Amino acid sequence: MDRYQFEDLISDYIEGKLPVAKRQEFEKYLESNPRAQSQVTELRQLISSMHSLPVKKTSADFTTRLMQRAAVARIENHTGVNQEKRWPLIGGFTPAYAGMLATLLVAVVVVSLQFLPEKQAPAQFQPVIAEEIATPQPEASSLNQEGDLAQIEAAEQDSAETAKELPDHDGLYQEHITLTGD
C-alpha cells in the first residue's frame, strides 16, 4: 500500500467499514509508518470532538428556504441586480479593454502599411520589331543612292582601322574581325 491508497482508506478504517483483507493491509501499513499512525490518531480525535459539539436544530423548511435564497443570489449575480455599478460592455469587452484593442488594431494597420511597396506607374512596353534588332547589311543591288554606298564604305574603313589598332595575339583578333566582320 502506498500513501495515496492509505489516505483514500483512512476514513473507512476509522468507521470500521473496511473488509478484513483491506483492514489487515491497512494495519500493516500503519505498523511500518509512524507518520500514518499519527494521522489516524489526529483524525480520530477530530471526529470525537465533532461528536461532542452541540447539535443545532433547524426548522423543517430550512433546506427549501436556503435553496431559494441561493437561486435568487445566483440570478442577481447573473443579471447584475443589487451589484455595484458596472461599465457597459462594448462587443463583450469593458471600455478599457475595447480601447486597448482598438489602439492595437490601429497600430497593426499603420505598421503593415509601412511594409507595402510604394505605388509606381505601370511600366509601358513598346513592341520591338525583329527588323529593328538585327539590321542586315544591304545587298549591293538594293543600293540606289550614293549616300548609302558612302556610309557602308566608311563603316568598312572604320572597322579595318580598328582591326589594325588591335594587338595581334597570334592573329586571333585579326582572324575574328575578318571572319565575323566585327
C-alpha positions in Angstrom: 0.0 0.0 0.0 1.2 3.5 -0.8 0.4 6.8 0.9 -2.3 7.7 -1.6 -4.2 4.4 -1.0 -3.8 5.0 2.7 -5.3 8.4 2.6 -8.2 7.1 0.5 -9.0 4.4 3.0 -8.4 6.2 6.3 -12.0 7.3 7.0 -13.4 3.9 6.1 -10.8 2.3 8.6 -11.9 4.7 11.4 -15.6 4.0 10.8 -14.9 0.2 10.6 -16.2 -0.2 7.0 -13.1 -1.9 5.5 -13.2 -5.6 4.5 -11.0 -7.9 6.5 -8.3 -8.2 3.8 -8.1 -4.4 3.3 -8.1 -3.8 7.1 -5.1 -6.1 7.6 -3.2 -4.5 4.7 -4.1 -1.1 6.2 -2.9 -2.0 9.7 0.3 -3.5 8.3 1.0 -0.1 6.7 0.3 1.6 10.0 2.8 -0.6 11.8 5.6 0.3 9.3 4.8 4.0 9.1 4.7 6.1 12.3 3.5 9.2 10.4 0.4 7.3 9.2 -0.3 6.3 12.8 -0.2 9.9 14.0 -2.6 10.9 11.1 -5.1 8.2 12.2 -4.8 9.4 15.8 -5.4 13.0 14.9 -8.4 12.2 12.7 -10.0 10.0 15.5 -9.6 13.0 17.9 -11.2 15.4 15.4 -14.1 13.1 14.8 -14.7 12.6 18.5 -14.5 16.3 19.2 -17.1 16.9 16.4 -19.5 14.4 18.1 -19.2 16.4 21.3 -20.4 19.6 19.7 -24.0 20.6 20.5 -26.5 19.8 17.8 -28.3 22.8 16.3 -31.9 22.3 15.4 -33.2 23.9 12.2 -36.8 24.4 11.0 -38.4 21.8 8.7 -38.3 24.2 5.7 -34.7 25.3 6.3 -33.3 23.5 3.3 -36.0 24.7 1.0 -35.5 28.4 2.0 -31.7 28.0 1.7 -32.0 26.7 -1.8 -34.4 29.5 -2.8 -32.1 32.2 -1.4 -29.2 30.6 -3.3 -31.2 30.6 -6.5 -32.1 34.3 -6.0 -28.5 35.2 -5.4 -27.4 33.3 -8.5 -30.0 35.3 -10.6 -28.9 38.6 -9.1 -25.3 37.9 -9.8 -26.1 36.9 -13.4 -28.4 39.9 -14.1 -26.4 42.5 -12.1 -29.3 43.4 -9.8 -28.0 44.7 -6.4 -24.5 44.9 -7.6 -22.2 47.8 -7.8 -22.4 49.9 -10.9 -20.7 48.2 -13.8 -19.5 49.7 -17.1 -21.4 48.7 -20.2 -19.7 46.2 -22.3 -18.5 47.1 -25.8 -18.5 44.0 -28.0 -18.2 41.8 -24.9 -15.2 43.9 -23.6 -15.0 46.5 -20.9 -14.3 50.0 -22.2 -10.7 49.8 -21.1 -10.1 46.6 -23.0 -12.0 47.8 -26.0 -9.9 50.9 -26.1 -6.7 48.9 -25.9 -7.8 46.5 -28.6 -8.8 49.4 -30.9 -5.3 51.1 -30.3 -3.6 47.8 -31.1 -5.6 47.3 -34.3 -4.7 50.8 -35.5 -1.0 50.2 -34.7 -1.1 46.9 -36.6 -2.6 48.6 -39.7 -0.1 51.5 -39.6 2.9 49.2 -39.3 1.6 46.9 -42.1 1.1 49.9 -44.4 4.8 50.6 -43.9 5.7 47.3 -45.5 3.6 47.8 -48.6 5.6 48.9 -51.7 5.0 52.4 -53.0 2.6 52.6 -55.9 4.5 53.0 -59.1 3.2 54.0 -62.6 2.7 50.9 -64.6 5.6 50.1 -67.0 4.9 50.9 -70.6 6.4 48.5 -73.0 6.9 49.3 -76.6 7.0 46.4 -79.0 10.3 45.8 -80.7 10.2 44.7 -84.2 12.7 42.0 -85.2 13.9 44.1 -88.1 15.0 46.8 -85.6 17.1 44.4 -83.5 19.1 42.9 -86.4 20.0 45.4 -89.0 21.0 43.3 -92.0 23.7 44.5 -94.4 22.0 45.7 -97.6 23.0 44.0 -100.8 24.8 45.9 -103.5 21.8 45.6 -105.8 19.5 47.3 -103.3 21.7 50.4 -103.1 20.0 53.1 -105.1 21.6 56.1 -103.6 25.2 57.1 -103.5 24.8 58.2 -99.8 24.1 54.7 -98.7 27.1 53.4 -100.5 29.3 56.0 -99.0 28.1 55.2 -95.5 28.8 51.5 -96.0 32.3 52.2 -97.3 33.0 54.5 -94.3 31.9 51.8 -91.9 34.1 49.2 -93.5 37.0 51.6 -93.4 36.5 52.2 -89.7 36.4 48.5 -88.9 39.6 48.0 -90.9 41.3 50.8 -89.0 40.1 49.3 -85.7 41.5 45.9 -86.7 44.9 47.5 -87.3 44.9 49.1 -83.9 44.2 45.9 -82.1 47.3 43.9 -80.9 47.9 40.7 -82.8 48.0 37.8 -80.4 48.9 35.0 -82.8 46.5 36.5 -85.3 43.4 35.7 -83.2 41.9 39.2 -83.1 42.6 39.7 -86.8 41.0 36.4 -87.8 38.0 37.1 -85.7 37.4 40.5 -87.4 38.0 39.0 -90.8 35.6 36.1 -90.2 32.8 37.9 -88.5 33.1 41.4 -89.9 33.0 42.9 -86.4 
